[in-house]
Each structure stands twice: as structure tokens, then as C-alpha cells.
Amino acid sequence: MKAIVNVFLKDGVLDPQGKAAHHALKSLGFKNVNSVRIGKQIVLDLDATNKDEALKEVEEMSETLLANTVIEDYTIEIVE
Amino acid sequence: MKAIVNVFLKDGVLDPQGKAAHHALKSLGFKNVNSVRIGKQIVLDLDATNKDEALKEVEEMSETLLANTVIEDYTIEIVE
């Protein structure tokens, strides 16, 4: 079973990596970009057969290690 | 219009960040994780009304700046 965790900075938290990419895109001539936010996409390959259990476990992983919940939010998607 | 670009390392390219996360998850007691790959998720807010044109532009951004196509692949999703 595959789980995809998208971790992104909360609204209002400064994203210097995104700002840098935005600036670079503008320099390259891409004028109609309003904002750029850069997050992480974590793809986990799991030994699990039960979708609900997998979701619960990945939630625990996200809370303890994958995301810094002070400044980051995350979404979890279980695939197949 | 919002565009989401997922950038991830090609298969076979070593992912030290993913390896570290995998190791840390195992140390924390999450035993049934087989592998972890970590990529980037870039969310762009665009001034565009035409979906096809937006897709074309984001493709160009990905090729020139957002992804290193030697070692990385990317997918683009245009939202609303």
C-alpha cells in the first residue's frame, strides 16, 4: 500500500524557498505568477492491508516525525 | 488559477533525505514501512484564464527552473 503525505507551511508562515523561486521565475520572464509556495511530498511504501489502519499509522508518523505541526500542515492520501 | 507541480527523484537516484526519514521511522517503532521517497510539491498561483496555456507555461517553468530533469521527474496538475 502506498501513502502520500503532502507537508506544506501554514498560511502566514514565511516561505523563503518559495519566495526565491518566485523571484527567479519573474527574472526568467514568467510575469503572471502571483505566488509560489514549496512544500514536501513524502511517498511511503507500506506493508499494510487495511486502509484505515494504514491511514492511522501514517497520521501518527506525520505528527511525530514527518511534519513540524507548529508551522506545517499536512494531508494524507492512501493509494490502492 | 492554481498549478501544482510535484517534483520527485527518478527511480534509481539515491534519496538520502528519504533514507534518513525511513531510518528514523524504524527507530520510532514504525516497522512496516518498506521505503520512503521525499520530493517537492510546488504550488503556483497564476494569472491565467486558459487551462491549456497555463499548463504549457508551467511545463516551461518546470523544465527551466523547478525541476532538475537530469535526476528528477515532475507531474503538473492545474486546479480550477
Backbone of each chain as nested JSON, in Angstrom:
{
  "chains": [
    {"id": "A", "residues": [
      {"number": 1, "name": "MET", "atoms": {"N": [0.841, -1.191, 0.0], "CA": [0.0, 0.0, 0.0], "C": [0.882, 1.249, 0.0]}},
      {"number": 2, "name": "LYS", "atoms": {"N": [0.463, 2.25, -0.751], "CA": [1.263, 3.457, -0.857], "C": [0.536, 4.61, -0.178]}},
      {"number": 3, "name": "ALA", "atoms": {"N": [1.284, 5.399, 0.571], "CA": [0.69, 6.58, 1.205], "C": [1.454, 7.815, 0.745]}},
      {"number": 4, "name": "ILE", "atoms": {"N": [0.715, 8.869, 0.443], "CA": [1.336, 10.12, 0.036], "C": [1.016, 11.187, 1.074]}},
      {"number": 5, "name": "VAL", "atoms": {"N": [2.046, 11.748, 1.664], "CA": [1.857, 12.805, 2.655], "C": [2.364, 14.116, 2.061]}},
      {"number": 6, "name": "ASN", "atoms": {"N": [1.491, 15.085, 1.935], "CA": [1.898, 16.416, 1.48], "C": [2.035, 17.326, 2.69]}},
      {"number": 7, "name": "VAL", "atoms": {"N": [3.236, 17.844, 2.872], "CA": [3.509, 18.712, 4.014], "C": [3.769, 20.117, 3.481]}},
      {"number": 8, "name": "PHE", "atoms": {"N": [3.018, 21.083, 3.982], "CA": [3.206, 22.453, 3.488], "C": [3.125, 23.435, 4.647]}},
      {"number": 9, "name": "LEU", "atoms": {"N": [3.797, 24.553, 4.491], "CA": [3.819, 25.576, 5.539], "C": [2.427, 26.157, 5.73]}},
      {"number": 10, "name": "LYS", "atoms": {"N": [2.071, 26.447, 6.97], "CA": [0.783, 27.071, 7.247], "C": [0.724, 28.46, 6.616]}},
      {"number": 11, "name": "ASP", "atoms": {"N": [-0.488, 28.904, 6.312], "CA": [-0.668, 30.26, 5.792], "C": [-0.095, 31.25, 6.796]}},
      {"number": 12, "name": "GLY", "atoms": {"N": [0.619, 32.216, 6.309], "CA": [1.165, 33.23, 7.199], "C": [2.594, 32.951, 7.615]}},
      {"number": 13, "name": "VAL", "atoms": {"N": [3.029, 31.692, 7.432], "CA": [4.426, 31.371, 7.736], "C": [5.26, 31.701, 6.504]}},
      {"number": 14, "name": "LEU", "atoms": {"N": [6.322, 32.442, 6.694], "CA": [7.17, 32.869, 5.582], "C": [7.818, 31.666, 4.899]}},
      {"number": 15, "name": "ASP", "atoms": {"N": [7.81, 31.674, 3.566], "CA": [8.369, 30.567, 2.792], "C": [9.514, 31.092, 1.916]}},
      {"number": 16, "name": "PRO", "atoms": {"N": [10.72, 31.176, 2.462], "CA": [11.841, 31.773, 1.722], "C": [12.175, 31.014, 0.437]}},
      {"number": 17, "name": "GLN", "atoms": {"N": [12.008, 29.682, 0.465], "CA": [12.296, 28.872, -0.729], "C": [11.324, 29.23, -1.855]}},
      {"number": 18, "name": "GLY", "atoms": {"N": [10.056, 29.384, -1.481], "CA": [9.042, 29.776, -2.455], "C": [9.29, 31.181, -2.985]}},
      {"number": 19, "name": "LYS", "atoms": {"N": [9.652, 32.083, -2.079], "CA": [9.948, 33.459, -2.475], "C": [11.102, 33.491, -3.488]}},
      {"number": 20, "name": "ALA", "atoms": {"N": [12.129, 32.704, -3.223], "CA": [13.294, 32.657, -4.117], "C": [12.893, 32.127, -5.496]}},
      {"number": 21, "name": "ALA", "atoms": {"N": [12.071, 31.073, -5.511], "CA": [11.614, 30.505, -6.781], "C": [10.758, 31.52, -7.541]}},
      {"number": 22, "name": "HIS", "atoms": {"N": [9.898, 32.235, -6.808], "CA": [9.038, 33.253, -7.412], "C": [9.891, 34.333, -8.086]}},
      {"number": 23, "name": "HIS", "atoms": {"N": [10.883, 34.802, -7.347], "CA": [11.782, 35.829, -7.862], "C": [12.514, 35.333, -9.118]}},
      {"number": 24, "name": "ALA", "atoms": {"N": [12.995, 34.097, -9.054], "CA": [13.731, 33.53, -10.19], "C": [12.826, 33.385, -11.408]}},
      {"number": 25, "name": "LEU", "atoms": {"N": [11.574, 32.958, -11.181], "CA": [10.624, 32.812, -12.296], "C": [10.364, 34.163, -12.949]}},
      {"number": 26, "name": "LYS", "atoms": {"N": [10.223, 35.202, -12.12], "CA": [9.999, 36.538, -12.673], "C": [11.205, 36.975, -13.501]}},
      {"number": 27, "name": "SER", "atoms": {"N": [12.395, 36.72, -12.985], "CA": [13.619, 37.079, -13.718], "C": [13.678, 36.367, -15.063]}},
      {"number": 28, "name": "LEU", "atoms": {"N": [13.128, 35.156, -15.112], "CA": [13.151, 34.377, -16.354], "C": [12.047, 34.8, -17.326]}},
      {"number": 29, "name": "GLY", "atoms": {"N": [11.212, 35.76, -16.918], "CA": [10.192, 36.272, -17.821], "C": [8.795, 35.725, -17.6]}},
      {"number": 30, "name": "PHE", "atoms": {"N": [8.609, 34.903, -16.575], "CA": [7.261, 34.398, -16.279], "C": [6.565, 35.438, -15.409]}},
      {"number": 31, "name": "LYS", "atoms": {"N": [5.83, 36.33, -16.083], "CA": [5.298, 37.508, -15.391], "C": [3.998, 37.243, -14.645]}},
      {"number": 32, "name": "ASN", "atoms": {"N": [3.215, 36.27, -15.081], "CA": [1.904, 36.116, -14.438], "C": [1.848, 35.049, -13.344]}},
      {"number": 33, "name": "VAL", "atoms": {"N": [2.919, 35.014, -12.552], "CA": [2.915, 34.175, -11.354], "C": [2.685, 35.088, -10.164]}},
      {"number": 34, "name": "ASN", "atoms": {"N": [1.637, 34.823, -9.389], "CA": [1.34, 35.665, -8.227], "C": [2.068, 35.235, -6.972]}},
      {"number": 35, "name": "SER", "atoms": {"N": [2.168, 33.921, -6.78], "CA": [2.891, 33.447, -5.609], "C": [3.339, 32.008, -5.816]}},
      {"number": 36, "name": "VAL", "atoms": {"N": [4.368, 31.642, -5.081], "CA": [4.907, 30.283, -5.142], "C": [5.087, 29.8, -3.707]}},
      {"number": 37, "name": "ARG", "atoms": {"N": [4.549, 28.619, -3.401], "CA": [4.766, 28.007, -2.084], "C": [5.363, 26.629, -2.338]}},
      {"number": 38, "name": "ILE", "atoms": {"N": [6.402, 26.289, -1.597], "CA": [7.051, 24.997, -1.806], "C": [6.93, 24.135, -0.555]}},
      {"number": 39, "name": "GLY", "atoms": {"N": [6.392, 22.948, -0.746], "CA": [6.241, 22.002, 0.355], "C": [6.943, 20.698, 0.039]}},
      {"number": 40, "name": "LYS", "atoms": {"N": [6.709, 19.711, 0.893], "CA": [7.317, 18.403, 0.684], "C": [6.251, 17.391, 0.315]}},
      {"number": 41, "name": "GLN", "atoms": {"N": [6.611, 16.47, -0.559], "CA": [5.717, 15.341, -0.817], "C": [6.459, 14.07, -0.432]}},
      {"number": 42, "name": "ILE", "atoms": {"N": [5.912, 13.361, 0.551], "CA": [6.567, 12.164, 1.06], "C": [5.771, 10.944, 0.623]}},
      {"number": 43, "name": "VAL", "atoms": {"N": [6.426, 10.039, -0.091], "CA": [5.749, 8.831, -0.575], "C": [6.251, 7.645, 0.231]}},
      {"number": 44, "name": "LEU", "atoms": {"N": [5.325, 6.995, 0.936], "CA": [5.678, 5.866, 1.793], "C": [5.16, 4.575, 1.177]}},
      {"number": 45, "name": "ASP", "atoms": {"N": [6.015, 3.576, 1.141], "CA": [5.566, 2.243, 0.721], "C": [5.37, 1.419, 1.989]}},
      {"number": 46, "name": "LEU", "atoms": {"N": [4.133, 0.975, 2.218], "CA": [3.787, 0.333, 3.485], "C": [3.408, -1.129, 3.325]}},
      {"number": 47, "name": "ASP", "atoms": {"N": [3.761, -1.935, 4.326], "CA": [3.24, -3.297, 4.474], "C": [1.94, -3.197, 5.226]}},
      {"number": 48, "name": "ALA", "atoms": {"N": [0.838, -3.049, 4.545], "CA": [-0.438, -2.941, 5.246], "C": [-1.532, -3.394, 4.301]}},
      {"number": 49, "name": "THR", "atoms": {"N": [-2.551, -3.991, 4.848], "CA": [-3.657, -4.449, 4.018], "C": [-4.921, -3.658, 4.323]}},
      {"number": 50, "name": "ASN", "atoms": {"N": [-4.975, -3.101, 5.517], "CA": [-6.16, -2.362, 5.931], "C": [-5.944, -0.858, 5.751]}},
      {"number": 51, "name": "LYS", "atoms": {"N": [-6.784, -0.262, 4.93], "CA": [-6.635, 1.144, 4.571], "C": [-6.771, 2.061, 5.793]}},
      {"number": 52, "name": "ASP", "atoms": {"N": [-7.742, 1.763, 6.662], "CA": [-7.976, 2.608, 7.834], "C": [-6.799, 2.563, 8.802]}},
      {"number": 53, "name": "GLU", "atoms": {"N": [-6.272, 1.344, 8.995], "CA": [-5.109, 1.192, 9.881], "C": [-3.902, 1.927, 9.31]}},
      {"number": 54, "name": "ALA", "atoms": {"N": [-3.717, 1.802, 7.986], "CA": [-2.589, 2.471, 7.328], "C": [-2.705, 3.978, 7.535]}},
      {"number": 55, "name": "LEU", "atoms": {"N": [-3.914, 4.506, 7.334], "CA": [-4.145, 5.941, 7.497], "C": [-3.799, 6.392, 8.911]}},
      {"number": 56, "name": "LYS", "atoms": {"N": [-4.22, 5.588, 9.886], "CA": [-3.976, 5.919, 11.292], "C": [-2.474, 5.939, 11.581]}},
      {"number": 57, "name": "GLU", "atoms": {"N": [-1.79, 4.94, 11.039], "CA": [-0.354, 4.842, 11.288], "C": [0.386, 6.014, 10.633]}},
      {"number": 58, "name": "VAL", "atoms": {"N": [0.002, 6.339, 9.404], "CA": [0.677, 7.435, 8.699], "C": [0.391, 8.77, 9.391]}},
      {"number": 59, "name": "GLU", "atoms": {"N": [-0.807, 8.898, 9.971], "CA": [-1.144, 10.093, 10.734], "C": [-0.195, 10.246, 11.915]}},
      {"number": 60, "name": "GLU", "atoms": {"N": [0.065, 9.123, 12.582], "CA": [0.966, 9.129, 13.73], "C": [2.39, 9.489, 13.283]}},
      {"number": 61, "name": "MET", "atoms": {"N": [2.812, 8.917, 12.146], "CA": [4.151, 9.238, 11.601], "C": [4.266, 10.724, 11.308]}},
      {"number": 62, "name": "SER", "atoms": {"N": [3.2, 11.285, 10.734], "CA": [3.218, 12.694, 10.359], "C": [3.34, 13.577, 11.591]}},
      {"number": 63, "name": "GLU", "atoms": {"N": [2.569, 13.212, 12.624], "CA": [2.572, 14.014, 13.848], "C": [3.918, 13.967, 14.559]}},
      {"number": 64, "name": "THR", "atoms": {"N": [4.54, 12.772, 14.551], "CA": [5.763, 12.618, 15.34], "C": [7.026, 12.98, 14.57]}},
      {"number": 65, "name": "LEU", "atoms": {"N": [7.028, 12.766, 13.253], "CA": [8.292, 12.959, 12.538], "C": [8.183, 13.766, 11.249]}},
      {"number": 66, "name": "LEU", "atoms": {"N": [7.204, 13.43, 10.409], "CA": [7.237, 13.962, 9.042], "C": [6.921, 15.445, 8.946]}},
      {"number": 67, "name": "ALA", "atoms": {"N": [6.021, 15.927, 9.811], "CA": [5.666, 17.345, 9.753], "C": [5.994, 18.019, 11.074]}},
      {"number": 68, "name": "ASN", "atoms": {"N": [6.357, 19.276, 11.005], "CA": [6.516, 20.097, 12.2], "C": [5.199, 20.847, 12.368]}},
      {"number": 69, "name": "THR", "atoms": {"N": [4.34, 20.32, 13.224], "CA": [2.96, 20.813, 13.272], "C": [2.826, 22.23, 13.843]}},
      {"number": 70, "name": "VAL", "atoms": {"N": [3.928, 22.769, 14.357], "CA": [3.892, 24.164, 14.806], "C": [3.743, 25.099, 13.607]}},
      {"number": 71, "name": "ILE", "atoms": {"N": [4.475, 24.786, 12.548], "CA": [4.461, 25.677, 11.38], "C": [3.928, 25.007, 10.116]}},
      {"number": 72, "name": "GLU", "atoms": {"N": [3.702, 23.696, 10.155], "CA": [3.297, 22.984, 8.939], "C": [1.967, 22.242, 9.094]}},
      {"number": 73, "name": "ASP", "atoms": {"N": [1.231, 22.176, 7.997], "CA": [0.04, 21.337, 7.909], "C": [0.359, 20.167, 6.986]}},
      {"number": 74, "name": "TYR", "atoms": {"N": [-0.481, 19.144, 7.036], "CA": [-0.244, 18.02, 6.124], "C": [-1.561, 17.385, 5.702]}},
      {"number": 75, "name": "THR", "atoms": {"N": [-1.51, 16.748, 4.537], "CA": [-2.648, 15.949, 4.083], "C": [-2.13, 14.549, 3.768]}},
      {"number": 76, "name": "ILE", "atoms": {"N": [-2.983, 13.568, 3.982], "CA": [-2.584, 12.176, 3.739], "C": [-3.514, 11.558, 2.713]}},
      {"number": 77, "name": "GLU", "atoms": {"N": [-2.92, 10.833, 1.78], "CA": [-3.715, 10.146, 0.763], "C": [-3.21, 8.707, 0.695]}},
      {"number": 78, "name": "ILE", "atoms": {"N": [-4.124, 7.765, 0.865], "CA": [-3.734, 6.356, 0.771], "C": [-4.088, 5.873, -0.634]}},
      {"number": 79, "name": "VAL", "atoms": {"N": [-3.091, 5.326, -1.341], "CA": [-3.308, 4.902, -2.716], "C": [-3.344, 3.381, -2.794]}},
      {"number": 80, "name": "GLU", "atoms": {"N": [-4.367, 2.847, -3.432], "CA": [-4.627, 1.406, -3.615], "C": [-4.522, 0.586, -2.335]}}
    ]},
    {"id": "B", "residues": [
      {"number": 1, "name": "MET", "atoms": {"N": [-5.812, 31.0, -11.175], "CA": [-5.665, 29.576, -11.431], "C": [-4.494, 29.027, -10.637]}},
      {"number": 2, "name": "LYS", "atoms": {"N": [-4.649, 27.837, -10.099], "CA": [-3.601, 27.258, -9.268], "C": [-2.981, 26.068, -9.995]}},
      {"number": 3, "name": "ALA", "atoms": {"N": [-1.656, 25.968, -9.948], "CA": [-0.977, 24.826, -10.545], "C": [-0.152, 24.138, -9.468]}},
      {"number": 4, "name": "ILE", "atoms": {"N": [-0.207, 22.821, -9.463], "CA": [0.585, 22.045, -8.506], "C": [1.601, 21.22, -9.272]}},
      {"number": 5, "name": "VAL", "atoms": {"N": [2.872, 21.443, -8.967], "CA": [3.947, 20.687, -9.615], "C": [4.574, 19.77, -8.573]}},
      {"number": 6, "name": "ASN", "atoms": {"N": [4.518, 18.488, -8.819], "CA": [5.19, 17.525, -7.941], "C": [6.504, 17.115, -8.583]}},
      {"number": 7, "name": "VAL", "atoms": {"N": [7.597, 17.368, -7.878], "CA": [8.925, 17.045, -8.393], "C": [9.503, 15.934, -7.528]}},
      {"number": 8, "name": "PHE", "atoms": {"N": [9.904, 14.834, -8.173], "CA": [10.446, 13.723, -7.39], "C": [11.643, 13.126, -8.119]}},
      {"number": 9, "name": "LEU", "atoms": {"N": [12.53, 12.53, -7.355], "CA": [13.735, 11.93, -7.918], "C": [13.367, 10.737, -8.789]}},
      {"number": 10, "name": "LYS", "atoms": {"N": [14.093, 10.58, -9.903], "CA": [13.846, 9.429, -10.77], "C": [14.177, 8.14, -10.037]}},
      {"number": 11, "name": "ASP", "atoms": {"N": [13.531, 7.052, -10.446], "CA": [13.839, 5.748, -9.873], "C": [15.323, 5.46, -10.076]}},
      {"number": 12, "name": "GLY", "atoms": {"N": [15.959, 4.954, -9.054], "CA": [17.372, 4.61, -9.18], "C": [18.289, 5.71, -8.68]}},
      {"number": 13, "name": "VAL", "atoms": {"N": [17.748, 6.914, -8.546], "CA": [18.557, 8.001, -7.994], "C": [18.455, 7.935, -6.47]}},
      {"number": 14, "name": "LEU", "atoms": {"N": [19.605, 7.925, -5.815], "CA": [19.644, 7.809, -4.355], "C": [18.94, 8.997, -3.696]}},
      {"number": 15, "name": "ASP", "atoms": {"N": [18.131, 8.715, -2.679], "CA": [17.371, 9.748, -1.977], "C": [17.778, 9.755, -0.501]}},
      {"number": 16, "name": "PRO", "atoms": {"N": [18.85, 10.449, -0.151], "CA": [19.359, 10.414, 1.227], "C": [18.36, 10.95, 2.251]}},
      {"number": 17, "name": "GLN", "atoms": {"N": [17.551, 11.946, 1.849], "CA": [16.557, 12.507, 2.758], "C": [15.495, 11.446, 3.091]}},
      {"number": 18, "name": "GLY", "atoms": {"N": [15.072, 10.734, 2.048], "CA": [14.099, 9.659, 2.254], "C": [14.674, 8.541, 3.107]}},
      {"number": 19, "name": "LYS", "atoms": {"N": [15.932, 8.19, 2.824], "CA": [16.609, 7.135, 3.608], "C": [16.663, 7.521, 5.086]}},
      {"number": 20, "name": "ALA", "atoms": {"N": [16.986, 8.768, 5.362], "CA": [17.072, 9.239, 6.749], "C": [15.715, 9.169, 7.436]}},
      {"number": 21, "name": "ALA", "atoms": {"N": [14.666, 9.582, 6.722], "CA": [13.316, 9.532, 7.285], "C": [12.91, 8.078, 7.55]}},
      {"number": 22, "name": "HIS", "atoms": {"N": [13.253, 7.196, 6.61], "CA": [12.937, 5.772, 6.757], "C": [13.59, 5.205, 8.019]}},
      {"number": 23, "name": "HIS", "atoms": {"N": [14.872, 5.529, 8.18], "CA": [15.632, 5.062, 9.331], "C": [15.013, 5.595, 10.626]}},
      {"number": 24, "name": "ALA", "atoms": {"N": [14.657, 6.877, 10.625], "CA": [14.081, 7.495, 11.822], "C": [12.728, 6.868, 12.152]}},
      {"number": 25, "name": "LEU", "atoms": {"N": [11.917, 6.59, 11.126], "CA": [10.608, 5.959, 11.359], "C": [10.787, 4.58, 11.983]}},
      {"number": 26, "name": "LYS", "atoms": {"N": [11.775, 3.824, 11.475], "CA": [12.038, 2.496, 12.039], "C": [12.463, 2.615, 13.502]}},
      {"number": 27, "name": "SER", "atoms": {"N": [13.324, 3.59, 13.786], "CA": [13.772, 3.809, 15.171], "C": [12.604, 4.133, 16.088]}},
      {"number": 28, "name": "LEU", "atoms": {"N": [11.596, 4.801, 15.546], "CA": [10.425, 5.188, 16.342], "C": [9.423, 4.043, 16.486]}},
      {"number": 29, "name": "GLY", "atoms": {"N": [9.705, 2.908, 15.848], "CA": [8.844, 1.742, 16.019], "C": [7.876, 1.486, 14.876]}},
      {"number": 30, "name": "PHE", "atoms": {"N": [7.949, 2.269, 13.822], "CA": [7.091, 2.014, 12.652], "C": [7.783, 0.971, 11.775]}},
      {"number": 31, "name": "LYS", "atoms": {"N": [7.442, -0.29, 12.025], "CA": [8.197, -1.383, 11.412], "C": [7.767, -1.71, 9.983]}},
      {"number": 32, "name": "ASN", "atoms": {"N": [6.511, -1.442, 9.646], "CA": [6.063, -1.895, 8.322], "C": [6.127, -0.83, 7.223]}},
      {"number": 33, "name": "VAL", "atoms": {"N": [7.203, -0.046, 7.278], "CA": [7.472, 0.886, 6.185], "C": [8.578, 0.272, 5.324]}},
      {"number": 34, "name": "ASN", "atoms": {"N": [8.304, 0.085, 4.062], "CA": [9.298, -0.519, 3.169], "C": [10.25, 0.502, 2.571]}},
      {"number": 35, "name": "SER", "atoms": {"N": [9.726, 1.652, 2.212], "CA": [10.598, 2.671, 1.645], "C": [9.949, 4.042, 1.772]}},
      {"number": 36, "name": "VAL", "atoms": {"N": [10.793, 5.05, 1.773], "CA": [10.338, 6.437, 1.855], "C": [11.06, 7.237, 0.774]}},
      {"number": 37, "name": "ARG", "atoms": {"N": [10.3, 7.966, -0.025], "CA": [10.906, 8.867, -1.014], "C": [10.35, 10.263, -0.739]}},
      {"number": 38, "name": "ILE", "atoms": {"N": [11.23, 11.237, -0.748], "CA": [10.77, 12.6, -0.464], "C": [11.004, 13.504, -1.673]}},
      {"number": 39, "name": "GLY", "atoms": {"N": [9.942, 14.137, -2.112], "CA": [10.025, 15.062, -3.242], "C": [9.512, 16.432, -2.841]}},
      {"number": 40, "name": "LYS", "atoms": {"N": [9.386, 17.302, -3.844], "CA": [8.904, 18.65, -3.582], "C": [7.517, 18.823, -4.177]}},
      {"number": 41, "name": "GLN", "atoms": {"N": [6.689, 19.594, -3.496], "CA": [5.41, 19.97, -4.077], "C": [5.376, 21.493, -4.178]}},
      {"number": 42, "name": "ILE", "atoms": {"N": [5.294, 21.977, -5.403], "CA": [5.333, 23.416, -5.651], "C": [3.943, 23.88, -6.062]}},
      {"number": 43, "name": "VAL", "atoms": {"N": [3.381, 24.825, -5.31], "CA": [2.051, 25.346, -5.61], "C": [2.197, 26.752, -6.17]}},
      {"number": 44, "name": "LEU", "atoms": {"N": [1.754, 26.928, -7.407], "CA": [1.864, 28.217, -8.08], "C": [0.494, 28.857, -8.201]}},
      {"number": 45, "name": "ASP", "atoms": {"N": [0.419, 30.134, -7.877], "CA": [-0.817, 30.88, -8.107], "C": [-0.605, 31.713, -9.367]}},
      {"number": 46, "name": "LEU", "atoms": {"N": [-1.41, 31.44, -10.394], "CA": [-1.181, 32.044, -11.706], "C": [-2.286, 32.995, -12.133]}},
      {"number": 47, "name": "ASP", "atoms": {"N": [-1.899, 34.054, -12.836], "CA": [-2.847, 34.914, -13.543], "C": [-3.072, 34.288, -14.907]}},
      {"number": 48, "name": "ALA", "atoms": {"N": [-4.044, 33.437, -15.05], "CA": [-4.284, 32.804, -16.344], "C": [-5.729, 32.377, -16.403]}},
      {"number": 49, "name": "THR", "atoms": {"N": [-6.301, 32.446, -17.59], "CA": [-7.698, 32.052, -17.719], "C": [-7.817, 30.781, -18.547]}},
      {"number": 50, "name": "ASN", "atoms": {"N": [-6.806, 30.544, -19.379], "CA": [-6.839, 29.379, -20.258], "C": [-6.021, 28.233, -19.658]}},
      {"number": 51, "name": "LYS", "atoms": {"N": [-6.689, 27.124, -19.425], "CA": [-6.058, 25.98, -18.774], "C": [-4.88, 25.426, -19.592]}},
      {"number": 52, "name": "ASP", "atoms": {"N": [-5.073, 25.331, -20.904], "CA": [-4.031, 24.765, -21.761], "C": [-2.789, 25.646, -21.781]}},
      {"number": 53, "name": "GLU", "atoms": {"N": [-3.031, 26.972, -21.86], "CA": [-1.899, 27.892, -21.85], "C": [-1.153, 27.834, -20.524]}},
      {"number": 54, "name": "ALA", "atoms": {"N": [-1.925, 27.753, -19.428], "CA": [-1.32, 27.666, -18.096], "C": [-0.446, 26.419, -18.002]}},
      {"number": 55, "name": "LEU", "atoms": {"N": [-0.979, 25.308, -18.49], "CA": [-0.243, 24.047, -18.451], "C": [1.07, 24.167, -19.21]}},
      {"number": 56, "name": "LYS", "atoms": {"N": [0.991, 24.794, -20.381], "CA": [2.173, 24.959, -21.232], "C": [3.23, 25.814, -20.522]}},
      {"number": 57, "name": "GLU", "atoms": {"N": [2.76, 26.877, -19.887], "CA": [3.679, 27.79, -19.205], "C": [4.341, 27.099, -18.003]}},
      {"number": 58, "name": "VAL", "atoms": {"N": [3.541, 26.362, -17.242], "CA": [4.087, 25.686, -16.058], "C": [5.07, 24.592, -16.483]}},
      {"number": 59, "name": "GLU", "atoms": {"N": [4.8, 23.968, -17.634], "CA": [5.716, 22.966, -18.167], "C": [7.073, 23.611, -18.45]}},
      {"number": 60, "name": "GLU", "atoms": {"N": [7.025, 24.81, -19.04], "CA": [8.254, 25.535, -19.352], "C": [8.99, 25.921, -18.059]}},
      {"number": 61, "name": "MET", "atoms": {"N": [8.226, 26.366, -17.056], "CA": [8.839, 26.709, -15.755], "C": [9.529, 25.5, -15.149]}},
      {"number": 62, "name": "SER", "atoms": {"N": [8.861, 24.343, -15.241], "CA": [9.406, 23.124, -14.65], "C": [10.705, 22.726, -15.335]}},
      {"number": 63, "name": "GLU", "atoms": {"N": [10.698, 22.824, -16.675], "CA": [11.885, 22.426, -17.432], "C": [13.063, 23.35, -17.158]}},
      {"number": 64, "name": "THR", "atoms": {"N": [12.769, 24.663, -17.039], "CA": [13.873, 25.614, -16.917], "C": [14.321, 25.843, -15.477]}},
      {"number": 65, "name": "LEU", "atoms": {"N": [13.401, 25.732, -14.52], "CA": [13.799, 26.102, -13.16], "C": [13.385, 25.114, -12.07]}},
      {"number": 66, "name": "LEU", "atoms": {"N": [12.123, 24.685, -12.094], "CA": [11.589, 23.986, -10.918], "C": [12.15, 22.578, -10.734]}},
      {"number": 67, "name": "ALA", "atoms": {"N": [12.439, 21.893, -11.842], "CA": [12.957, 20.528, -11.733], "C": [14.326, 20.431, -12.389]}},
      {"number": 68, "name": "ASN", "atoms": {"N": [15.158, 19.591, -11.832], "CA": [16.433, 19.257, -12.476], "C": [16.19, 17.968, -13.257]}},
      {"number": 69, "name": "THR", "atoms": {"N": [15.923, 18.108, -14.563], "CA": [15.429, 16.965, -15.339], "C": [16.473, 15.86, -15.559]}},
      {"number": 70, "name": "VAL", "atoms": {"N": [17.697, 16.123, -15.157], "CA": [18.712, 15.06, -15.234], "C": [18.392, 13.972, -14.206]}},
      {"number": 71, "name": "ILE", "atoms": {"N": [17.997, 14.397, -13.01], "CA": [17.75, 13.427, -11.939], "C": [16.304, 13.419, -11.444]}},
      {"number": 72, "name": "GLU", "atoms": {"N": [15.496, 14.375, -11.909], "CA": [14.14, 14.475, -11.379], "C": [13.071, 14.382, -12.47]}},
      {"number": 73, "name": "ASP", "atoms": {"N": [11.928, 13.814, -12.102], "CA": [10.723, 13.831, -12.943], "C": [9.72, 14.763, -12.289]}},
      {"number": 74, "name": "TYR", "atoms": {"N": [8.706, 15.167, -13.061], "CA": [7.677, 16.014, -12.454], "C": [6.315, 15.737, -13.073]}},
      {"number": 75, "name": "THR", "atoms": {"N": [5.291, 16.044, -12.293], "CA": [3.927, 15.982, -12.804], "C": [3.288, 17.341, -12.549]}},
      {"number": 76, "name": "ILE", "atoms": {"N": [2.381, 17.735, -13.442], "CA": [1.716, 19.033, -13.303], "C": [0.208, 18.818, -13.224]}},
      {"number": 77, "name": "GLU", "atoms": {"N": [-0.408, 19.525, -12.317], "CA": [-1.868, 19.442, -12.171], "C": [-2.382, 20.88, -12.117]}},
      {"number": 78, "name": "ILE", "atoms": {"N": [-3.319, 21.189, -13.005], "CA": [-3.918, 22.524, -12.991], "C": [-5.24, 22.437, -12.242]}},
      {"number": 79, "name": "VAL", "atoms": {"N": [-5.4, 23.271, -11.217], "CA": [-6.596, 23.201, -10.393], "C": [-7.487, 24.403, -10.691]}},
      {"number": 80, "name": "GLU", "atoms": {"N": [-8.749, 24.172, -10.944], "CA": [-9.801, 25.174, -11.246], "C": [-9.392, 26.152, -12.336]}}
    ]}
  ]
}
